Amino acid sequence: MEPKPRNTAEYLKTKVLTASPEQLQLLLYDGALRFGEQARQAIEEKNVEKSYQMILRVENIVMELHNSMRDDVAPDACANLRRLYMFCYGRLVTANVKKDLAALSEALGILRHIRETWILLMEKLRQERTQQAPLTVAAPDDPVSQHLGATISLQG
């Protein structure tokens, strides 16, 4: 059993270090949305410096998502997603320069939608992996079972 981290930073570090690539992408979406909501609150409170810093964090995450796409897997989907990321980035820049809540909301709405789609994709991949994984059962020591084989497949 892993020891419990003592603080949020340790917890996040552990979560990142043990996450699959799919989970890391989900963490990026979650971070972007969390920082975006903090930026929204800062704009409403007229805290210019905090809103700038929080939107900058979202911008950095969006650019990381944009730059880490793997065209070799699905080139058309990557191209479409890149366009969405660039649109979000533009809206974030507008939100940051003008302290425009509508532009920020638009970018966060798109990121929320992409995150929800990502979760559905992760679930579908998990189900496919589960269906494809054969279950191997050890055979008893009797010669008849050994002769018949001992692998049971759960594939449909």
MOHULIN-V791088 format. One record per helix or strand. SS is the DSSP state (alpha for helix, beta for strand). FROM is the first residue (numbers start at 1). LEN is the number of residues. If there is no record, write none. Layout:
ss=[SS & SS]
from=[FROM & FROM]
len=[LEN & LEN]
This chain:
ss=[alpha & alpha & alpha & alpha & alpha & beta & alpha & beta]
from=[8 & 21 & 48 & 75 & 101 & 135 & 143 & 151]
len=[11 & 24 & 20 & 24 & 32 & 2 & 6 & 2]
